[in-house]
Amino acid sequence: MSTKSATVLPLREFRTRHRPQFFTRSELNQLLGLYSRNVSRGVWRDYAIDHREGHALFSVFRHSQEAALYTIVKSAASSASPPEFVVMSGRQRLQASATLGDALAYFRGKLSLVAAGSN
């Protein structure tokens, strides 16, 4: 009979190394508000949320079979560091900020109100 030894891993170390990033309820409200405004304008048609090790991603699509138009990424170097929010188009970084609201400011210039001229 052979005896196998078990390796004990401290759960604390495993959790800090393998912790996915998530959006908070407030962040999701901001993201879904932006999404709904663009859906009503006919610009965006679909979205996806993904959680990976150290990153949370919110991607928006014109058509579900196409690549994402934009991806908003929340990432943190460690659980102790504050998150960074980045707006991406493909591999291009368009805006980065310490707050989601500031990162989403990128889209404020994209959302324009067209007023009919009155004479």
KEZANU-586747 format. One line per 8 residues: number of its first residue (from 1); for each residue x, y, z of N, C-alpha, C, O. Coordinates in Angstrom, 3 decimals. Atoms other than C-alpha are relative to their C-alpha. Last residue first. Layout:
N
NUM> X,Y,Z,X,Y,Z,X,Y,Z,X,Y,Z; ...;
//
This chain:
119
119> -0.038,-1.343,0.579,-37.733,79.845,-37.717,-1.370,0.594,-0.043,-1.539,1.724,-0.500; 1.318,-0.658,0.041,-37.202,76.752,-35.605,0.167,1.407,-0.522,0.971,2.176,0.007; -0.058,-1.462,0.062,-34.257,74.440,-36.208,-1.396,0.584,-0.081,-2.251,0.063,-0.796; 0.532,-0.527,1.255,-34.750,70.830,-35.129,0.028,1.517,0.064,-0.319,2.104,1.089; 1.196,-0.834,-0.150,-32.494,69.820,-32.281,-0.425,0.517,-1.367,0.400,0.930,-2.182; 0.225,-0.702,1.248,-30.057,66.922,-32.538,-1.312,0.759,0.146,-2.372,0.151,0.292; 1.406,-0.267,0.191,-28.859,65.852,-29.129,-0.144,0.823,-1.263,0.497,1.864,-1.410; 0.337,-1.385,0.321,-25.420,64.337,-29.079,-1.484,0.126,-0.250,-2.115,-0.783,-0.790;
111> 1.446,-0.156,-0.099,-24.261,61.202,-27.323,-0.347,1.453,-0.259,-0.177,2.298,0.620; 0.613,0.826,1.029,-20.707,60.583,-28.585,-1.526,0.139,-0.007,-2.165,-0.042,-1.044; -0.196,-0.674,1.287,-19.255,63.468,-26.585,-0.652,-0.756,-1.142,-0.984,-0.165,-2.170; 0.800,-1.230,-0.035,-20.768,61.992,-23.435,0.133,0.780,-1.293,-0.843,1.361,-1.769; 1.212,0.130,0.804,-19.374,58.571,-24.368,-0.851,1.264,0.008,-1.756,1.389,-0.817; -0.364,0.180,1.408,-15.835,59.283,-23.162,-1.242,0.005,-0.888,-1.213,0.536,-1.998; 0.048,-1.340,0.585,-17.335,60.508,-19.893,0.409,-0.041,-1.472,0.051,0.853,-2.239; 1.154,-0.064,0.900,-17.831,56.784,-19.206,-0.191,1.385,-0.603,-0.997,1.553,-1.518;
103> -0.310,0.805,1.192,-14.302,56.653,-17.798,-1.140,0.082,-1.007,-0.907,0.159,-2.213; -0.986,-0.730,0.802,-15.063,59.544,-15.436,0.363,-0.772,-1.263,0.561,-0.170,-2.318; 0.635,-1.194,0.563,-18.237,57.857,-14.204,0.947,0.794,-0.880,0.561,1.255,-1.954; 0.767,0.399,1.175,-16.419,54.535,-13.770,-0.650,1.208,-0.666,-0.666,1.304,-1.893; 1.431,0.170,-0.253,-13.868,56.062,-11.439,-0.715,-0.368,-1.292,-0.302,0.030,-2.381; 0.148,0.689,-1.279,-10.053,55.715,-11.359,-1.472,-0.199,0.357,-1.788,-0.990,1.246; 0.264,-0.837,-1.158,-9.896,56.591,-15.036,-0.097,-0.852,1.262,-0.248,-2.072,1.199; -0.279,0.721,-1.246,-8.899,55.332,-18.462,-0.199,0.953,1.158,0.119,2.138,1.062;
95> 0.104,-0.814,-1.211,-10.197,56.405,-21.862,0.307,-0.890,1.195,-0.103,-2.050,1.235; 0.569,-1.293,0.337,-9.810,55.182,-25.458,-0.042,0.950,1.188,0.141,2.157,1.027; 0.483,-0.632,-1.246,-7.480,52.234,-24.972,-0.486,1.399,-0.346,0.299,2.237,-0.790; -0.329,-1.406,-0.220,-7.204,50.496,-28.371,-0.635,0.518,1.286,-1.842,0.394,1.494; -1.163,-0.054,-0.898,-7.198,46.697,-28.415,0.400,1.427,0.356,1.357,1.645,1.099; -0.993,0.983,0.437,-10.717,46.431,-29.849,1.130,-0.015,1.010,0.901,-0.228,2.200; 0.597,0.358,1.280,-12.395,49.628,-28.725,1.010,-0.928,-0.657,2.060,-0.487,-1.125; -0.812,0.525,1.097,-11.581,50.022,-25.070,-0.858,-0.177,-1.253,-2.060,-0.433,-1.179;
87> 0.881,0.172,1.155,-12.938,52.075,-22.181,0.885,-0.396,-1.160,1.851,0.294,-1.485; -0.538,-0.310,1.317,-10.798,51.530,-19.092,-1.077,-0.256,-1.042,-1.726,-1.302,-1.041; 1.009,0.219,1.015,-11.788,51.596,-15.432,0.543,0.472,-1.334,1.039,1.593,-1.446; -0.138,-0.929,1.115,-9.084,51.201,-12.782,-1.071,-0.384,-1.015,-1.328,-1.568,-1.232; 0.155,0.442,1.379,-9.800,49.538,-9.459,0.264,1.127,-0.999,0.181,2.310,-0.667; 1.283,-0.421,0.567,-8.326,50.633,-6.136,-0.110,-0.440,-1.464,0.906,-0.581,-2.145; -0.098,-1.210,0.812,-5.454,48.539,-4.780,-1.367,0.372,-0.572,-2.203,-0.498,-0.813; -0.221,-1.177,-0.846,-5.837,46.125,-1.852,0.033,1.293,-0.815,-0.171,2.372,-0.258;
79> 1.238,-0.273,-0.738,-7.408,43.309,-3.889,0.135,1.236,0.880,-0.873,1.822,1.274; 0.155,0.897,-1.142,-4.483,43.523,-6.263,-1.291,0.354,0.717,-1.911,1.379,0.431; -1.259,0.728,-0.077,-3.642,45.061,-9.643,-0.026,-1.010,1.139,0.538,-2.098,1.028; -0.788,-0.427,-1.156,-7.281,46.020,-10.040,1.253,-0.857,0.045,1.193,-2.068,-0.167; -1.099,0.867,-0.417,-9.391,45.859,-13.168,0.702,0.602,1.203,0.677,1.813,1.421; -0.328,-0.347,-1.387,-12.717,47.139,-14.444,1.100,-0.954,0.425,0.927,-2.171,0.359; -0.721,0.966,-0.825,-12.948,46.962,-18.223,0.247,0.591,1.381,0.738,1.712,1.513; -0.374,-0.740,-1.196,-15.503,48.749,-20.399,0.575,-1.027,0.967,-0.102,-1.979,1.355;
71> -0.051,0.805,-1.215,-15.563,47.105,-23.798,0.461,0.896,1.127,1.489,1.565,1.027; -0.724,-0.527,-1.142,-16.651,48.924,-26.934,-0.020,-1.031,1.117,-0.961,-1.814,1.246; -0.343,-1.378,0.367,-17.835,47.953,-30.404,0.891,0.605,1.077,1.931,1.195,0.787; 0.495,-1.079,-0.858,-17.673,44.255,-29.511,0.430,1.361,-0.548,1.570,1.539,-0.977; -0.879,-0.276,-1.141,-16.976,41.894,-32.406,-0.577,1.168,0.791,-1.359,1.955,0.256; -1.194,-0.797,0.265,-19.916,40.987,-34.610,0.870,0.104,1.250,0.463,-0.286,2.344; -0.980,0.821,0.712,-22.466,38.166,-34.365,1.296,0.743,-0.282,2.248,0.143,-0.781; -0.566,1.027,-0.878,-24.469,39.938,-31.641,1.026,-0.877,-0.697,1.841,-1.501,-0.017;
63> 0.679,1.261,0.337,-24.951,43.025,-33.790,0.679,-1.101,0.795,1.897,-1.074,0.972; 0.995,-0.482,0.952,-24.054,46.594,-32.748,-0.859,-1.178,-0.435,-2.082,-1.064,-0.522; -0.067,0.451,1.386,-22.315,45.165,-29.702,-1.061,0.699,-0.842,-2.148,1.005,-0.353; 1.207,-0.355,0.747,-21.513,46.303,-26.180,0.224,-0.297,-1.481,1.332,-0.177,-2.003; -0.203,-0.222,1.432,-19.001,44.716,-23.809,-1.326,0.309,-0.671,-2.352,-0.280,-0.332; 1.331,-0.287,0.513,-18.949,44.962,-20.010,0.195,0.379,-1.456,0.752,1.437,-1.751; 0.150,-0.619,1.316,-15.811,43.336,-18.627,-1.474,0.173,-0.342,-2.283,-0.731,-0.131; 1.423,0.103,0.323,-14.756,42.521,-15.059,-0.176,0.770,-1.300,0.344,1.877,-1.440;
55> 0.679,-0.895,0.945,-11.064,41.850,-14.543,-1.501,-0.287,-0.038,-1.936,-1.433,0.069; -0.496,-1.366,-0.060,-8.679,40.391,-11.902,-0.715,0.987,-0.901,-0.367,2.168,-0.884; -0.929,-0.220,-1.107,-9.315,36.771,-12.842,0.543,1.425,-0.076,1.308,1.762,-0.979; -1.238,0.781,0.103,-12.195,36.983,-15.236,0.867,0.306,1.203,0.562,1.176,2.018; -0.827,-0.140,-1.201,-15.793,38.121,-15.045,1.186,-0.929,-0.148,1.030,-2.139,-0.312; -0.921,1.106,-0.234,-17.724,38.677,-18.276,0.828,0.316,1.235,1.208,1.465,1.457; -0.774,-0.254,-1.209,-20.775,40.799,-19.015,0.856,-1.233,0.251,0.361,-2.360,0.214; -0.473,1.194,-0.701,-22.218,40.867,-22.523,0.797,0.447,1.220,1.504,1.454,1.185;
47> -1.117,-0.190,-0.933,-24.249,43.436,-24.428,0.370,-1.339,0.626,-0.398,-2.300,0.584; -0.254,1.134,-0.888,-26.589,43.603,-27.415,1.144,0.350,0.942,1.939,1.247,0.659; 1.069,0.987,0.027,-28.227,46.072,-29.820,0.185,-1.145,1.003,-0.776,-1.854,1.303; -0.420,1.268,-0.583,-26.284,49.312,-29.694,-1.176,-0.961,0.038,-2.327,-0.549,0.187; -1.440,0.164,0.229,-26.769,52.346,-31.952,0.489,-1.365,0.481,1.240,-2.041,-0.222; -0.212,0.949,1.087,-30.561,52.435,-32.349,1.462,-0.281,-0.303,1.785,-0.814,-1.365; -0.485,-0.736,1.168,-30.931,55.626,-30.290,0.234,-0.921,-1.202,0.476,-0.449,-2.313; 1.118,-0.831,0.444,-33.060,53.720,-27.756,0.376,0.851,-1.211,-0.496,1.215,-2.001;
39> 0.982,0.885,0.628,-30.320,51.085,-27.572,-1.156,0.837,-0.538,-1.621,0.613,-1.656; -0.492,0.303,1.348,-27.753,53.822,-26.928,-0.903,-0.985,-0.737,-0.974,-0.951,-1.966; 0.054,-1.223,0.813,-29.713,55.220,-23.994,0.449,-0.278,-1.432,-0.131,0.250,-2.381; 1.394,-0.229,0.397,-30.285,51.674,-22.675,-0.150,1.276,-0.825,-0.964,1.318,-1.747; 0.424,0.974,0.998,-26.546,50.908,-22.722,-1.429,0.293,-0.477,-1.687,0.294,-1.680; -0.657,-0.373,1.256,-25.609,54.091,-20.884,-0.443,-0.914,-1.130,-0.717,-0.457,-2.240; 0.598,-1.277,0.397,-28.169,53.286,-18.189,0.582,0.484,-1.319,-0.155,0.898,-2.214; 1.272,0.326,0.650,-26.984,49.656,-18.130,-0.762,1.260,-0.393,-1.515,1.239,-1.368;
31> -0.257,0.668,1.277,-23.407,50.771,-17.442,-1.300,-0.289,-0.750,-1.387,-0.061,-1.957; -0.594,-0.969,0.925,-24.382,53.268,-14.741,0.188,-0.614,-1.388,-0.143,0.005,-2.400; 1.041,-0.984,0.325,-26.717,50.791,-13.018,0.520,1.035,-0.992,-0.189,1.401,-1.930; 0.901,0.622,0.978,-24.035,48.093,-13.260,-1.122,0.949,-0.394,-1.517,0.991,-1.559; -0.704,0.021,1.291,-21.568,50.419,-11.527,-0.871,-0.618,-1.081,-0.914,-0.116,-2.204; -0.047,-1.383,0.494,-24.048,51.085,-8.715,0.681,0.073,-1.365,0.211,0.775,-2.260; 1.359,-0.331,0.463,-24.718,47.350,-8.288,-0.036,1.413,-0.585,-0.660,1.638,-1.622; 0.936,-0.224,-1.094,-20.972,46.695,-8.082,-1.375,0.315,-0.588,-1.505,0.545,-1.791;
23> 0.581,-1.336,-0.034,-19.097,45.229,-11.029,-0.931,0.085,1.208,-1.621,-0.878,1.541; 1.421,-0.116,0.307,-17.047,42.109,-10.327,-0.398,1.469,-0.024,0.260,2.304,0.596; 0.497,-1.345,-0.261,-13.323,41.216,-10.347,-1.477,0.039,-0.404,-1.862,-0.605,-1.380; 0.533,-0.751,1.138,-12.268,37.585,-10.157,-0.491,1.376,0.447,-0.803,1.574,1.621; 1.264,-0.684,-0.258,-10.099,36.455,-7.245,-0.464,0.741,-1.260,0.234,1.627,-1.754; 0.977,0.485,0.961,-7.430,33.842,-7.932,-1.366,0.647,0.194,-2.385,-0.040,0.125; -0.595,0.215,1.329,-4.322,35.240,-6.286,-1.038,-0.315,-1.050,-0.829,-0.002,-2.222; -0.576,-1.257,0.477,-6.004,36.777,-3.257,0.611,-0.156,-1.379,0.642,0.803,-2.150;
15> 1.020,-0.997,0.310,-8.296,33.784,-2.768,0.602,1.286,-0.542,0.035,1.877,-1.461; 0.699,0.401,1.218,-5.528,31.179,-2.995,-1.007,1.066,-0.410,-1.106,1.393,-1.593; -0.896,-0.220,1.137,-3.355,32.979,-0.456,-0.689,-0.346,-1.309,-0.503,0.351,-2.307; -0.244,-1.437,0.135,-6.186,33.223,2.102,0.876,0.297,-1.212,0.583,1.229,-1.961; 1.083,-0.550,0.802,-7.168,29.580,1.533,0.190,1.493,-0.254,-0.165,1.987,-1.325; 0.738,-1.017,-0.768,-3.796,28.403,2.858,-1.041,0.664,-0.913,-0.691,1.202,-1.963; -0.195,-1.352,0.518,-2.940,25.370,0.776,-0.778,0.976,0.863,-1.967,0.779,1.112; 0.941,-0.950,-0.578,-2.494,21.994,2.456,0.355,1.384,-0.530,1.480,1.860,-0.377;
7> -0.586,-1.322,-0.137,-0.783,19.407,0.329,-1.075,0.948,0.508,-2.164,1.032,-0.061; 0.825,-1.112,0.478,-1.886,15.858,0.856,0.745,1.304,0.215,1.510,1.450,1.168; 0.081,-1.124,-0.928,0.506,12.981,1.195,-0.813,1.118,-0.652,-0.726,1.354,-1.856; -0.160,-1.278,0.695,-0.137,9.764,-0.611,-0.123,1.111,1.027,-0.966,1.067,1.923; 0.693,-1.105,-0.657,0.424,6.462,1.114,0.301,1.272,-0.764,1.451,1.553,-1.100; -0.752,-1.254,0.003,1.269,3.418,-0.889,-0.825,1.079,0.667,-2.050,1.110,0.553; 0.804,-1.166,0.000,0.000,0.000,0.000,0.862,1.250,0.000,1.806,1.377,0.779;
//
